[in-house]
Structures are given as C-alpha cells and as structure tokens.
Amino acid sequence: MSIVASQMKMSLPEARVLLADDSPISQTATRFMLNHLGVEVDVAAHGKAALDLATEHNYDLILMDCQMPIMDGYEATRAIREREQTPEAFGTVPRTPIVALSGKVMDGDREQCLHYGMDDCLGKPFDLANLQACLQRWLSDHVE
C-alpha cells in the first residue's frame, strides 16, 4: 500500500454501502477501495438486483451506476424513491442517499441524476480520494 493510500485510511465502522455496477472491473476496484476505507459493501450487477437488495436491507449509501442492463440506475433510483414513500414497503426507514456513478458528468447529466432522485454524482473513473470525499459528505455521522 502506498504512503498516500495509508494516510487516507478512515474508519466508517458501521457503514454499509450498496454498489450497483455492471462492470466486473469497476466492481472489484470500488469494492477494494470501500473495504480499504472500512466500509461493508454489497454488490448488485444491475438495477433490478439493486432494487431487490435495497428492499431487503437498510443501506447507509447506495452507489448507483447510471447505465446498466435489465434496469438502469435511473429506473432503479426512481423505484427506490417510490418505495421509500410507501410505509408498507419501508416503514420508517429514512431516505437513503444515492450517489450516481457516471462515465459522463457534463452539463445536464448531474441535473438528470437529481431529477431521478439521486443525491449526488461521482464521475468515473474515480480514485480513493474522490470516493473518500463522497463518503465523508454523505456518511459524516459515521466518521470517527
């Protein structure tokens, strides 16, 4: 591990993140970074799997790729937001922050993500520092 990576270690001892991404390479790299940061992570390979996992578990944050097969990240986010509004589905579960993972973060892309109910957008490819900043922004109550 490099000196820079070791200096960036932070602890999010009870944070649980859902990573929805269809790329095995992105899954592996992101899972490695999240584990390095002390975050528990579940992985979904498409939006439908992410929706199912978000229905079954409470996550502190969802990292949602926008372009995936079966159900894209926009549709999955919209469905998660609809279920959060239905007491029978989620009860009193608080709104889960959803951060879009997008290869194109240009004018209009961020607005589209926000329109579908996402809270933030992280451009791909991202590095450990970008991911850590995102986690600190959305999981600050977990940071020691």
N, C-alpha and C positions, 0 to 999 in steps of 0.2 A: 504494500500500500504506500502511496506517495505521501510525502510530508503534508502537502496541501489537503489531500483526502483525509488524513488522520486529524488534521486541525479542524476539519469541517464536521467531525462527528458530533451529532447531537442526539439526545435521548427523547423519544416520544414513547414512553413505556407502555401506554395503554392505547395507543393509536392503532386503528385498524382501517386499512385502505383497500378499496376495490379498484383494481386496474382492469379496464376494459380496452383491449387492443388485440387486433387480429394478427399482428406480425410477431412470429416467434422470437425474432431478434430483438424487437422492441420490448417484448415481454421479459425476456431474460435480462436485458440491460436495466430496465426500470425496476424489476424485482430486486436485482443486485443492489441498486442504489437505495431503494427503500429499506431493504434489510440492513444495509450499512448504517442507515440513519435510525435503526432500531424500531422500524415500523412493521407490524404484522400485515401481510398482503395476501389477498385472494385475487385470482386472475380469471377473467372471462374472455373468450376468444371472439365474441360478437355481442351485439347489443341485446339480443334476446336472453343470452346467458347472464349478462349483467343485470337485466331487469329481474330475472329469476333470483339471482343472488341478493340483490338489493331488497327483494321482497322477503327473503328468508332470514337475512341478517341485518343488524344495525352497523353501519359504517360511519366512521368519523369524516371520511372524504372519499369521493369517487373520482378517479382519473379516467376520463372517457374519450377514447379516440373518436373522431367525428365520422370517419369513413371506414365502415366495417360491413361484412356480409350479413345476410339474414335480416338484421335490423341495425341501422346505422346509429351512431351516437346521439344524433338529434332526436330520432324517434324514441330511443330508449330513455333519454332525459325527459322528454315530454311525458312519457308513460310513468316514470318515477314521480314526477311532479304531480301528476293526476292522482296517483295512489297516495301520495302524502296528504292530499286534501280529503281523502276518504277515511274517516275514523275506523271503519270496519277493517280496512287493509293494514293500516299502520298505527292505529290508536293514537297515542300521544307522542309518537316518535318525532323528534324535531327535524326540521328541514336539513337534509344532508347537502353540504357543499359539493358541487360537481364542477370539476375543472376540465375544460376541453383540452384534448391533445390534438393539435392540428399541424400538418406539414406546411400549411399556408396561413400565415397570420398577417393578412394585408387589410387595407381599408375595407370595411364591410364585413369581414369574417368574424371579428370579435363581436360586432353587433348581432350577427346571425346567431352566434353561440348564446348570447344573452337573451335573445328573443325566444329561443327554445328552452330557456330555464337554467342554462349553465351560469355559473357564478364568476368564472374567470377563464382565461385561455393561456395555455402554455405551449409555445411553439416547439415543433420537433425539427431537428433533434435538439434535445436539451441536455445539460450536463448536471452534475451533482449540485453545483452551486444554485442553478436555476430551480431544481427540484426542492432543494432545502429552503430557498426563499419562499416558494409556493406553500410548502408545508408550514413554515413559520407564520405565513399570512393567514392561513385557514385553520391551523391547529394550535394557535398560540396558547390556548388554555392547557395544552398537554406538555408544552416545552418546560423543562426544568430550569 
